[in-house]
């Protein structure tokens, strides 16, 4: 841990392909804001391990097989064409029964909040139309980031036909 200026920390994060995560606490002596350098995978990791344990138990009870997770980081200033290609990837992964974790990065000042919400709405409509292929769960918004997971919808299981009295 070291003390640097915010500009130097931003340069270091960009050089190492990391992200600056603002911590809720301030330095006790000086009262300065504290930031942490994290990878995109760390940012996508769940904030609560307990919630993941509960969801994995319920999935085991249902007898569904374990699906893999796909992680996707989207900038709030993404172009429409790039967003369309990301949406195709999301739809493909959901059809293959993968859980998709999405991180939408905005500006810490909140300037990109409107475009981040637009991206979330676009993803919601994509997974619900023309047929429902996934469900958004665990949506969290912290600072300039929006994190959520998309679970694939359970495939319809064929129900066995009840025997008619003539067959018995």
N, C-alpha and C positions, 0 to 999 in steps of 0.2 A: 504494500500500500504506500502510495506517495502523494504528495501535495503538488498539484500543477494547476495552471490556469485552465479555464474552460476551453479556450481556443486550442491550447496545446493538447488537451485531452481529446477534443474533436478531431484534430489532425492525426493523433495516434490511433484513434478508433478507425478512421478512414483508411489509414495505411495498413492496419492489421485486419481489415474487413470485420470489425466488431461494432457493437452498438453501445451507446452510453445510456445507462438506465439510472434514472434519478431515484435515489433512496428517500424514504419518508423522513428519515432522521437528519439532523444537522450536526455539525461538529460541535462538541460540548464546549470547547475552549473558545473558538472563534465565531461560532454561529454560522459558518459557511455551509452552503448546500453540499451534499455528498452525492457522487455519481459512481457507478460501477461499470466496468467494461465487461460485456457479456456477448456471447455468440448468438446467432439467430436461433439455434436449437435450444439454448438456455432460455431465451425469451418465450419460446413456444411451449416449454415444459409447464406442466400444471402447477398452479400456485398451491394447491392443496393435494397432498398425497392421499388423504383420507377419502376424498371424493372418488378418486380413481380406484381405490380398493373396493369401495361399495359398488361401483359400476362393474368391476370385473367379477365380483361375486354374483351379481344378478345375471350377468352374461353366462357364467358357468352353470347357474341353476337352469337357465333356459336351454342349455345343451347346444348353444351355437358355437361354431368353431371360432378360434381366435383369428381376428383380422389384423393385418398390418396397418401401421399408421403412415400417412404421407403428410409431410409438412410443406407449407407454402407461405412465403413471405411476399406481400404485395405492398408497394409504395402507394401512398394516397394520391400521388400525381401520375398514376399509370395512364397510358393512352387507351382509347377504346379498343383499338386493334389488339394490343397486348392483353387487355382484360378479357377479350373474347377468346384468345388462345388459352389463357389460364382457366376460363370457364369450361372449355372443352376438356382440359386435363382433369378438372374436378369431376365432371360428369363421367369421364372414363374410369376414374378411380372408384367412384361410388358404384358404378355398374359392376366393377370387379370386387365389390364388397370391402373396400379399404376405408378406414376411418381417416378423414382429412382434417388436419389442424391448420388453421389459417391465422396469420398475423398480418394485420394491416397497419403499416407504419405511417404516422402522420407527423406533423410538426409539434414540438413540445408547447409552442405558444397557442396551439389550437386553431391555427389558420387553415389547416387542411381538414378540419372536422366535417365539413359539409361534403367534401368529396369522399371521405372515408365512409360516411353514412350511405352515400350513393352506391359505393362499391358493395356494401353489405346488402342493400336492397336488391341490387342486380344479382348477387349470388343467391339470395332467397328466391327470387323469381325463377332463376335458372333451375334450381333443384326442385321447384314445385310445379313447373309447367314444361311440357304438356302432361307429364305424369310425375308424381312425387317419387323422387329417387333418394332423398335424404332428409335429415332433420337437423336443424341447428341447435346445439346444446352448449351449455357452459359459456355463454357470451360474457366477456369481461372487458371493461374499458378502463384503462389506467393511463393518465397523462395523455400522450398523443397516440397511444396504441389501442387497437381493438383486437382482442383474441377470441376465437371461438373454434369449436369443433363441429364437424358435420358427420353424423352417424348414418351409414347406409340403411335404408328401409329394409325390414325383414321381408324376404321373398314369400309370397303367398304359398302356404303349404296345402297340398290337396287333401281334403277331408275324405275319409273313407265313407262310401255310401252306406246308409243303414239298410240292413237286409229287409226285404219286404216279406209279408206273411206267406206269400206264395212260395218263396225260396226256402223257408224253414220247414 
